[in-house]
């Protein structure tokens, strides 16, 4: 009787165990297929990420070029108008006060300590006292402010003021050169 009980128990357990083994095999195969699909999806996402990085890099380069073009255009226009006498020293003084606001950004500091000192020195300096080298340095510092603080109006005001200083310095130097030339011509004419 025990033998019959054992056989009947095995008759029930063996099909259950074989069903469980088959189910385990089948689930393992399905999970393997799912893993393979996830690997393909991961690969596709990597490709999309790479394309997105390329696009982002392209857009960043274009925005940087546009920013530099705008700054260059602004620089040329302001300096040209200043050299031609359209912008006066009085107008430059008004803009100077606006440009001083850039010093409020000192905590964000893209400048070295030395550059901040020079920038403040130039903002304190009378326009008539700039040398050409100082005006060029001032303009370079203003360019650096735009590069770092491109989203802040104070940086553009500083740049505009620096361009006016540069233009007025050029005009003053041209006028001085012209006066010297005229004085030389008068002396030569008087000698005749």
GUPA-495151 format. One record per residue: x, y, z of N, C-alpha, C in turn. Coordinates in steps of 0.2 Angstrom, whole numbers, padded with zeros to 4 digits, always signed. Example, Ala and Ser with C-alpha at 12.3 -4.5 7.8 and 13.67 -1.06 7.14 Angstrom:
BEGIN
+0066-0028+0039+0062-0022+0039+0066-0016+0039/+0064-0011+0035+0068-0005+0036+0064+0000+0039/
***
This chain:
BEGIN
+0004-0006+0000+0000+0000+0000+0004+0006+0000/+0010+0006+0003+0014+0012+0003+0017+0013-0003/+0018+0007-0007+0021+0008-0013+0016+0011-0018/+0010+0009-0017+0005+0012-0022+0004+0020-0020/+0004+0021-0014+0004+0028-0012+0010+0032-0015/+0015+0029-0014+0021+0032-0017+0021+0033-0025/+0018+0028-0028+0017+0029-0035+0012+0034-0037/+0006+0034-0033+0001+0039-0035+0004+0046-0033/+0008+0047-0028+0010+0053-0026+0015+0056-0032/+0019+0051-0034+0024+0053-0039+0020+0054-0046/+0015+0051-0047+0010+0052-0053+0008+0059-0053/+0007+0062-0047+0004+0069-0046+0010+0074-0046/+0015+0072-0043+0021+0077-0042+0025+0077-0048/+0026+0072-0052+0030+0072-0058+0027+0077-0063/+0021+0076-0065+0018+0081-0070+0018+0088-0067/+0017+0089-0061+0018+0096-0058+0025+0099-0059/+0030+0095-0057+0037+0097-0057+0039+0098-0064/+0036+0094-0069+0038+0095-0076+0035+0101-0079/+0029+0103-0076+0025+0109-0078+0029+0115-0076/+0031+0114-0069+0035+0120-0066+0042+0121-0070/+0045+0115-0072+0051+0116-0075+0050+0119-0082/+0045+0117-0086+0044+0119-0092+0042+0127-0092/+0038+0129-0087+0036+0136-0086+0042+0140-0084/+0047+0137-0080+0053+0141-0079+0057+0142-0085/+0058+0137-0089+0061+0137-0095+0058+0142-0100/+0052+0142-0100+0048+0147-0105+0049+0154-0102/+0048+0155-0096+0049+0162-0093+0056+0164-0094/+0061+0160-0093+0068+0162-0094+0069+0164-0101/+0066+0160-0106+0067+0162-0113+0064+0169-0114/+0058+0170-0111+0054+0176-0112+0058+0182-0109/+0061+0181-0103+0065+0186-0100+0071+0187-0104/+0074+0182-0107+0080+0183-0111+0078+0188-0117/+0072+0186-0120+0070+0190-0126+0068+0198-0124/+0066+0198-0118+0064+0205-0115+0071+0209-0114/+0076+0205-0111+0082+0208-0110+0086+0211-0117/+0085+0206-0122+0088+0208-0129+0084+0214-0132/+0078+0215-0131+0074+0221-0133+0076+0227-0129/+0077+0226-0123+0080+0232-0119+0086+0234-0121/+0091+0229-0123+0097+0231-0125+0097+0235-0132/+0092+0233-0136+0091+0237-0142+0088+0244-0141/+0084+0244-0136+0081+0251-0135+0087+0255-0132/+0091+0252-0127+0096+0256-0124+0101+0258-0130/+0102+0254-0135+0107+0256-0140+0104+0262-0144/+0097+0261-0146+0094+0267-0149+0094+0273-0145/+0093+0273-0139+0094+0279-0135+0101+0282-0135/+0106+0278-0135+0113+0280-0135+0114+0284-0142/+0111+0281-0147+0111+0284-0154+0107+0291-0154/+0102+0291-0151+0098+0297-0150+0102+0302-0146/+0104+0300-0141+0108+0305-0136+0114+0308-0140/+0118+0304-0144+0123+0306-0148+0121+0311-0153/+0115+0310-0157+0113+0315-0161+0111+0321-0158/+0108+0320-0152+0105+0326-0148+0112+0330-0146/+0117+0327-0144+0123+0331-0142+0126+0334-0148/+0126+0331-0154+0128+0334-0160+0124+0341-0161/+0117+0340-0161+0113+0346-0162+0114+0351-0157/+0115+0349-0151+0116+0354-0146+0122+0358-0147/+0128+0354-0149+0134+0357-0150+0133+0362-0156/+0130+0360-0161+0129+0364-0167+0125+0371-0165/+0120+0370-0161+0116+0376-0159+0120+0380-0155/+0124+0378-0150+0128+0382-0146+0133+0386-0150/+0136+0382-0155+0141+0386-0160+0138+0391-0163/+0132+0390-0166+0128+0395-0170+0126+0401-0165/+0124+0400-0159+0122+0405-0155+0128+0409-0153/+0134+0406-0152+0140+0409-0150+0142+0414-0156/+0142+0411-0162+0143+0415-0168+0139+0421-0169/+0132+0420-0167+0128+0426-0168+0129+0431-0163/+0131+0429-0157+0133+0434-0151+0139+0438-0153/+0144+0434-0156+0150+0438-0158+0149+0443-0164/+0144+0441-0168+0143+0445-0174+0139+0451-0171/+0134+0450-0167+0130+0456-0164+0135+0461-0160/+0140+0458-0156+0144+0462-0152+0149+0466-0157/+0151+0462-0162+0156+0466-0167+0152+0471-0171/+0146+0470-0173+0142+0475-0176+0141+0481-0172/+0139+0480-0166+0138+0485-0161+0144+0489-0160/+0149+0486-0159+0156+0489-0158+0157+0494-0164/+0157+0491-0170+0158+0495-0176+0154+0501-0176/+0147+0500-0176+0143+0506-0176+0144+0511-0171/+0145+0509-0165+0146+0514-0160+0152+0518-0161/+0158+0514-0163+0164+0518-0164+0164+0522-0170/+0161+0520-0175+0160+0524-0181+0156+0530-0180/+0150+0530-0176+0146+0536-0175+0150+0540-0170/+0154+0538-0166+0158+0542-0161+0163+0545-0165/+0167+0542-0169+0172+0545-0173+0170+0551-0177/+0164+0549-0180+0160+0554-0184+0157+0560-0180/+0157+0560-0174+0155+0565-0170+0148+0565-0168/+0144+0560-0170+0137+0559-0168+0136+0558-0161/+0141+0555-0157+0140+0554-0150+0145+0558-0147/+0142+0562-0142+0146+0567-0138+0149+0564-0132/+0153+0568-0129+0156+0566-0122+0150+0566-0117/+0145+0571-0117+0140+0571-0113+0136+0565-0113/+0134+0563-0119+0130+0556-0120+0134+0551-0117/+0141+0551-0118+0145+0546-0115+0145+0546-0108/+0145+0551-0105+0145+0552-0097+0138+0549-0095/+0133+0550-0098+0126+0547-0096+0127+0539-0096/+0130+0537-0101+0131+0529-0102+0136+0527-0097/+0141+0531-0095+0146+0529-0090+0142+0527-0084/+0137+0531-0082+0134+0529-0076+0130+0522-0076/+0127+0521-0082+0124+0514-0083+0130+0509-0083/+0135+0510-0086+0140+0505-0087+0143+0503-0080/+0143+0508-0075+0146+0507-0068+0142+0501-0065/+0136+0500-0067+0132+0494-0064+0135+0487-0065/+0140+0487-0069+0143+0480-0070+0147+0479-0064/+0149+0484-0060+0153+0482-0054+0149+0478-0049/+0142+0479-0050+0138+0475-0045+0138+0468-0046/+0141+0466-0052+0142+0459-0054+0148+0456-0051/+0152+0460-0048+0159+0458-0045+0159+0451-0042/+0153+0449-0038+0153+0443-0035+0153+0437-0040/+0151+0438-0046+0150+0433-0051+0157+0432-0054/+0161+0437-0054+0168+0437-0056+0171+0433-0061/+0171+0435-0068+0175+0432-0073+0181+0435-0073/+0182+0441-0070+0188+0445-0070+0193+0443-0065/+0199+0444-0066+0204+0443-0061+0204+0450-0057/+0207+0449-0051+0207+0455-0047+0210+0461-0051/+0216+0460-0054+0219+0465-0058+0214+0468-0063/+0211+0464-0067+0206+0466-0072+0201+0471-0069/+0198+0469-0063+0193+0473-0060+0196+0480-0058/+0202+0480-0056+0205+0486-0054+0206+0491-0060/+0208+0488-0066+0208+0492-0072+0202+0494-0074/+0197+0489-0074+0190+0491-0076+0187+0497-0072/+0188+0497-0065+0186+0502-0061+0190+0509-0063/+0196+0508-0064+0200+0514-0065+0198+0517-0072/+0196+0513-0077+0194+0516-0083+0187+0519-0082/+0183+0516-0078+0176+0519-0077+0177+0526-0073/+0182+0527-0069+0183+0533-0065+0187+0538-0069/+0190+0536-0075+0194+0540-0079+0190+0545-0083/+0192+0551-0084+0189+0556-0088+0191+0554-0096/+0186+0554-0100+0186+0552-0107+0192+0555-0110/+0193+0561-0109+0199+0565-0113+0206+0562-0111/+0206+0559-0105+0213+0557-0103+0215+0550-0105/+0211+0546-0109+0212+0539-0111+0218+0540-0117/+0222+0535-0116+0227+0534-0122+0224+0529-0126/+0226+0528-0132+0223+0523-0137+0224+0516-0134/+0230+0514-0131+0231+0508-0128+0226+0506-0122/+0224+0511-0118+0220+0511-0112+0213+0510-0115/+0211+0513-0120+0204+0513-0123+0203+0506-0126/+0209+0503-0129+0208+0496-0132+0208+0491-0126/+0211+0492-0121+0211+0487-0115+0204+0488-0112/+0201+0494-0111+0195+0494-0109+0190+0491-0113/+0190+0491-0119+0186+0488-0124+0186+0480-0123/+0192+0478-0123+0193+0471-0122+0190+0468-0115/+0191+0472-0110+0187+0470-0104+0180+0470-0104/+0177+0475-0108+0170+0475-0109+0168+0469-0114/+0172+0467-0118+0170+0461-0122+0170+0455-0118/+0175+0455-0113+0175+0449-0108+0169+0449-0104/+0166+0455-0102+0160+0455-0098+0154+0453-0102/+0154+0454-0109+0149+0452-0113+0149+0444-0114/+0155+0442-0115+0156+0434-0115+0153+0431-0109/+0155+0433-0103+0152+0430-0097+0145+0432-0095/+0143+0438-0096+0137+0440-0094+0132+0442-0100/+0132+0438-0105+0129+0439-0111+0121+0441-0110/+0119+0438-0104+0111+0439-0103+0110+0445-0098/+0115+0449-0097+0114+0455-0092+0115+0461-0096/+0110+0466-0096+0110+0472-0100+0116+0477-0097/+0118+0476-0091+0124+0480-0089+0130+0479-0093/+0131+0472-0095+0137+0471-0099+0137+0474-0105/+0131+0475-0109+0131+0478-0115+0131+0485-0114/+0129+0488-0109+0130+0495-0108+0137+0497-0107/+0141+0493-0103+0148+0493-0102+0151+0493-0109/+0150+0488-0113+0153+0488-0119+0151+0494-0124/+0145+0496-0123+0144+0502-0127+0148+0508-0125/+0148+0509-0119+0152+0514-0116+0160+0514-0118/+0162+0508-0117+0169+0506-0119+0171+0508-0127/+0166+0506-0131+0166+0508-0138+0166+0515-0139/+0162+0519-0135+0162+0526-0136+0169+0529-0134/+0171+0527-0128+0178+0529-0126+0183+0528-0132/+0183+0522-0134+0188+0520-0140+0187+0525-0146/+0180+0526-0148+0179+0530-0153+0181+0538-0152/+0179+0540-0146+0181+0547-0144+0189+0548-0144/+0192+0543-0141+0200+0543-0141+0202+0543-0148/+0200+0539-0153+0202+0539-0160+0201+0546-0163/+0195+0549-0162+0193+0555-0164+0198+0561-0162/+0199+0561-0155+0203+0566-0152+0211+0565-0155/+0213+0559-0156+0220+0558-0158+0220+0560-0166/+0215+0559-0169+0215+0561-0176+0215+0569-0177/+0211+0572-0172+0210+0579-0172+0217+0582-0170/+0220+0579-0165+0227+0582-0163+0232+0581-0169/+0232+0576-0172+0236+0574-0178+0235+0580-0184/+0228+0581-0185+0226+0586-0190+0229+0593-0188/+0228+0595-0181+0230+0601-0179+0238+0602-0180/+0242+0597-0178+0249+0597-0179+0251+0598-0186/+0247+0594-0191+0248+0595-0198+0247+0602-0200/+0241+0605-0198+0240+0612-0200+0245+0617-0197/+0247+0616-0191+0252+0620-0188+0258+0620-0192/+0260+0614-0194+0266+0613-0198+0266+0616-0205/+0260+0616-0208+0259+0619-0214+0259+0626-0213/+0256+0629-0208+0257+0636-0207+0264+0639-0206/+0268+0635-0202+0275+0637-0201+0279+0637-0208/+0277+0631-0212+0281+0631-0218+0279+0637-0223/+0272+0639-0222+0270+0644-0226+0272+0651-0224/+0273+0652-0218+0276+0658-0215+0284+0659-0217/+0287+0653-0217+0294+0653-0219+0295+0655-0226/+0290+0654-0231+0291+0656-0238+0290+0663-0238/
***
